[in-house]
Each structure stands twice: as C-alpha cells, then as structure tokens.
C-alpha cells in the first residue's frame, strides 16, 4: 500500500487528492469493502455518482488535512456537495478516471521501495 496523490485545480485553487489507508477505511465503513465500492463506482455502464462523490470528498479532505498538519494551516474541508460541484466541473468521466487510477496505483507493487 502506497499513499498516492493527485492534483486538481478548482476555481483557481489547487487540491491534492490522497488515496491512503484513512480513505480506504472510510470507504470500507460506508460500502463494506473497497472492492464493493469499486464495483459500484466503476464496473457499470456508467459511473455511479454517490460512491464517486463520497470517495472524491474523502480524497480531497485527506489531502487538506495532511496539508493543514504539514503547513500549520486551517484550510476548511469540503462537503460531499462541494465534491459534486468539483466533479461536475472536471467532468464525470475524468473524475472517475482520476479516482480509479489513484485507487489502483495505491495498491500497486511497493516491493521496490523495500
């Protein structure tokens, strides 16, 4: 498991998306498992909105929390509704691709880092 980050720009502000154990735990609590969440979100003819918004908000908020801890700032967290607005601006396909690729990359082979 690796912490994998991505960046997005929304209304002139940069946000870091983080997919790590904290995000995975919240997804498991909400959907039962990361695999079930992935099936709901990605293994359909069209992406399911609720699991995408939920995960996107988690990933952005994890990035904000890390930034706040590292920099001593107090940037506010986003809501799931705000995540939906961000996804709308990005486009649902691009958002789904970003979320999915970060989730897959985080589970990649980290044996090279040992």
C-alpha positions as CSV (number, residue, x, y, z in Angstrom):
1,X,0.0,0.0,0.0
2,X,1.3,3.4,-1.0
3,X,0.0,6.8,-0.4
4,X,-0.8,8.1,-3.9
5,X,-1.6,11.7,-4.6
6,X,-3.1,13.6,-7.5
7,X,-3.7,17.3,-8.1
8,X,-6.7,19.1,-9.4
9,X,-7.5,22.8,-9.9
10,X,-10.9,24.1,-9.0
11,X,-11.8,27.8,-9.2
12,X,-8.2,28.8,-9.1
13,X,-7.3,26.7,-6.0
14,X,-5.2,23.5,-6.2
15,X,-6.3,20.5,-4.3
16,X,-4.4,17.3,-3.6
17,X,-6.3,14.1,-3.8
18,X,-4.9,11.4,-1.5
19,X,-5.8,7.7,-1.5
20,X,-4.4,6.1,1.6
21,X,-5.4,3.8,4.5
22,X,-7.5,6.5,6.1
23,X,-9.5,6.9,2.8
24,X,-9.8,3.1,2.4
25,X,-11.0,2.7,6.0
26,X,-13.8,5.2,5.4
27,X,-14.8,3.5,2.2
28,X,-14.9,0.2,3.9
29,X,-17.1,1.6,6.7
30,X,-19.5,3.0,4.1
31,X,-19.6,0.3,1.5
32,X,-18.4,-2.9,3.3
33,X,-15.2,-3.2,1.3
34,X,-13.0,-1.3,-1.1
35,X,-13.8,-3.9,-3.7
36,X,-17.6,-3.5,-3.3
37,X,-17.1,0.3,-3.6
38,X,-15.0,-0.2,-6.8
39,X,-17.7,-2.5,-8.3
40,X,-20.4,0.1,-7.5
41,X,-18.4,3.0,-8.8
42,X,-16.7,1.6,-11.8
43,X,-18.0,-1.8,-13.0
44,X,-21.1,-0.5,-14.6
45,X,-22.2,1.0,-17.9
46,X,-21.9,4.5,-16.3
47,X,-20.2,5.6,-13.1
48,X,-22.4,5.7,-10.0
49,X,-22.5,9.2,-8.7
50,X,-22.8,8.6,-4.9
51,X,-19.8,6.4,-4.4
52,X,-17.7,8.7,-6.7
53,X,-18.7,11.9,-4.8
54,X,-18.1,10.1,-1.5
55,X,-14.6,8.9,-2.4
56,X,-13.7,12.2,-4.1
57,X,-14.6,14.2,-1.0
58,X,-12.6,11.8,1.2
59,X,-9.6,12.0,-1.0
60,X,-9.7,15.8,-1.2
61,X,-10.3,16.1,2.5
62,X,-7.4,13.8,3.3
63,X,-5.2,16.0,1.2
64,X,-6.4,19.1,3.0
65,X,-5.9,17.5,6.4
66,X,-2.3,16.5,5.5
67,X,-1.6,20.0,4.2
68,X,-3.0,21.6,7.3
69,X,-0.8,19.4,9.5
70,X,2.3,19.9,7.4
71,X,1.9,23.6,7.0
72,X,0.1,24.6,10.2
73,X,-2.8,26.0,8.2
74,X,-6.5,25.7,8.7
75,X,-7.9,25.2,5.2
76,X,-11.5,24.1,5.6
77,X,-12.6,20.6,4.5
78,X,-15.1,20.2,1.6
79,X,-18.6,18.8,1.7
80,X,-19.8,15.9,-0.5
81,X,-22.0,18.6,-2.3
82,X,-18.9,20.6,-3.0
83,X,-17.2,17.4,-4.2
84,X,-20.1,17.0,-6.7
85,X,-19.6,20.6,-8.0
86,X,-15.9,19.9,-8.4
87,X,-16.7,16.6,-10.3
88,X,-19.2,18.5,-12.5
89,X,-16.5,21.0,-13.5
90,X,-13.9,18.3,-14.2
91,X,-16.4,16.1,-16.0
92,X,-17.6,12.8,-14.5
93,X,-15.5,10.6,-16.8
94,X,-12.3,12.4,-16.0
95,X,-13.1,12.4,-12.2
96,X,-13.9,8.7,-12.3
97,X,-10.7,8.0,-14.2
98,X,-8.7,10.1,-11.7
99,X,-10.3,8.4,-8.7
100,X,-9.9,5.0,-10.1
101,X,-6.3,5.4,-11.2
102,X,-5.3,6.7,-7.8
103,X,-7.0,3.8,-6.1
104,X,-5.4,1.2,-8.4
105,X,-1.9,2.9,-8.1
106,X,-2.1,2.9,-4.3
107,X,-2.5,-0.9,-4.3
108,X,0.4,-1.3,-6.7
109,X,3.6,-3.3,-6.0
110,X,5.6,-1.4,-3.4
111,X,8.2,-4.1,-3.0
112,X,10.7,-2.0,-5.0
113,X,10.6,0.5,-2.1
114,X,11.8,-2.0,0.4
